[in-house]
Each structure stands twice: as structure tokens, then as C-alpha cells.
Amino acid sequence: MDWGEATAQWFHILFGTFWFGGALFANFVVVPAMMRLPAEPQQQFLKFFAAQSERMMLIAASGTIVLGIIRGTVFGEIKDVAALGSPYGIYWLIGLVAACVTYAYGTWYLSPRANRLTAQMAAAGVGPGGQMPPELAAAMSRLKIIALLELV
């Protein structure tokens, strides 16, 4: 293994770990802790958390996919279309499709819904007793379930 291949593999693993680990941490630690906050700090936190996590997940996911393509083609066995029929090529394609579908789900389905909910929470303000209005609490619960599907 040469330095280029080792570097590409190391960063591919780093970005993949960050992407998947970030999703796990957000779904099982950050969001449940945030849901225990009163509505006003919850709204403020969600606004900043959503923006930052969206940026970081975009970098991690893009890095994982691009470096996976480089590892499979430049440094791997995929040198032509026929190689896609080999066992390595089939597993490589499965990984590529799974990563691209997960990326698309997060970017074009999950993220817009989280941004819309954040805007609705800001517009609605805090309900009686400092709680989130019931319809927004229900929307937040649905969003949590939708976010968990990204891990499948």
C-alpha cells in the first residue's frame, strides 16, 4: 500500500466514522437531551445545532463518498465496467448506492423538514407554561423518527 492509498483509506474511514457516529450521537444523545429543555432554550439550541450539523454532515458524507469512489477506482480493482461484476465490484456498488441514498435522504428529505420545523418553532414562540405548542411537539416527535430511519 502506497502513501496515496493509505491516506485515501485513512480519510475515507475518518469521514465515514464522523458521518455515522455523528448521526448516532445526534439521535441518541443530543436530541433526547434537547427535548428535556424548556421550549425557548430548546428552540435556540435547535437553530444553531441544525445549521452546524448540516454543514458538518455534508462535509463528512461527501468526503466518505468521494474517497470511497477514489479507493474503489484509483486505488482499487474497479478499472473498467467489467470489474463491477466481480465480487469486489458488487460490494463496492452496494456501498456506493447505500451511501448515496443515505446522503440524498439526509440532504433532500430530512434536512428540509428539520429547517422547516425550526422556522415554525421560531414563529410560534413559546406556549403556556414555557412549553412547546402541542402540534410542534408532535412534529418534533415525527422528525425524531424520520431521523432514525437515516441509520437503517
Buried (B, 14 or more C-beta within 10 A) or exposed (E): EEEEBEEBBEBBEBBBEBBBEBBEEBBEEBBEEBBEBEBBEBBEBBBEBBEEBBEEBBEBBBBBBBBBBBBBBEBBEBEEEEBBEEEBBEEBBEBBEEBEEBBEBBBEEBBEBBBEBBEBBEEBEBBEEEBBBEEBBEBBEEBEEBBEEBEE
